């Protein structure tokens, strides 16, 4: 189920309502426009299309950029770059988005346009947020916020505070997220900015939704919806009604959930926002599945899958395949269920690989940018020294010596600091913040290392995929905080049951992966059964309640005729077979 937070990508206009009439009017004006006026209209068309057709937005932005470059309209050139970058952002081309925003950042710095500079910093931060690089994202948003505060730009401060809250939300630090949202809300209320108030109320509702406080979440969502209706903002109404529908689903009020999700679907169809349409179909499909209305579920899921495939929305494709697999399992179409589960695994692997590549390449760009700044700083120092050299030969010798010593010290400190930052980033990137276990990336690196050992020693190693059975029931019955407690507690239990040389990591959600060095299939299964039995016998005590948990495990062994990816996939398929057999078992 996909909810929507409202991230504020700052443009030159605070809020733009993209209607067909408005676009047609601009295109008519464009036919007779020339010079600066033509660039302005092209930028406006790019902004109008950014939500409904990002590729079209890029095309208009490129035209505006070329004309602005030819005529030295630097401010409009920066605006065009921002529109191009935003189009790439919505298409998932994050490396291109970073490159264009960095180019706009240089122009805005040269122009000393502080508001445009803050805009670029904010938008770069949002790309890093999308890639999961929260530390870098926070750095950019904080720099944007500092400029907005220095300029006393209240609306910009509110927007930056909102985006800070969104980043902490993605990090599951909901208390910190709520703090920034409430600070942003105070400013929007002082400005009587109904657009901003509606956005923040929606986001605060999402925080309480994640905390399992559904009544409070609904109050905030419905208040947000009132503002959206007053503003006649169809995109905002669709976003908030989607979130309301999913909240009603969480409390098993399926009819209410369907009412709001169908409203959201109809609005996104009217607007033509394809991602929202696909997401609405998939959410409806999941609700119909919960209601055991299998025909309606399949129709909606297939519609969502077809549309998400057209727009290459990998996250939605993955969700659709997973739900179709669950649907076919319910109908005992096990062959079809297995096919859809394999497609789900394939799409999940593609998404992980693409994000891994983007994160690595963009992080390298970030480090190069920092080095460029350091070099520029040193060049400024050098210019100052040359001015002093003119005064006397003695001062030249002294300053040259001082510069060499200072440069070496700076370089040494810089290298040392870079090593510290890289180590911190590497640790953050490979650790799951909730359980303190290695995350997917960390485990893949350790499994790769174990493969190198295998190539030398020929000793096999085993992979265990483990999934908590019916984990959604725990969240629904006891709340998400209890779910987090169970994930953390069962992680500690796994560690206590494994050998010193074994490793366990969180693969995603309620799924874990275990690496057993120098272990064949028989011994891997013995250890898996020991873990399953201990978890089955253990009851987790949470706020006066004992919670019984079972797990299903799939075991596979790496040898010379396979590779890491296939071994993990084999263990995952074994896990899935265990689920089909009735759960609480090993395969």
ZIFEN-V31386 format. One record per helix or strand. SS is the DSSP state (alpha for helix, beta for strand). FROM is the first residue (numbers start at 0). LEN is the number of residues. If there is no record, write none. Layout:
SS,FROM,LEN ; SS,FROM,LEN
This chain:
alpha,19,13 ; alpha,34,15 ; alpha,53,18 ; alpha,73,18 ; alpha,93,18 ; alpha,113,17 ; alpha,133,17 ; alpha,153,17 ; alpha,173,18 ; alpha,193,17 ; alpha,213,18 ; alpha,233,17 ; alpha,253,18 ; alpha,273,17 ; alpha,293,17 ; alpha,313,17 ; alpha,333,56 ; alpha,392,37 ; beta,430,1 ; beta,437,1 ; alpha,439,18 ; beta,460,8 ; alpha,470,8 ; alpha,479,18 ; beta,502,6 ; beta,510,6 ; alpha,520,17 ; beta,538,4 ; beta,544,4 ; beta,550,8 ; alpha,563,17 ; beta,585,1
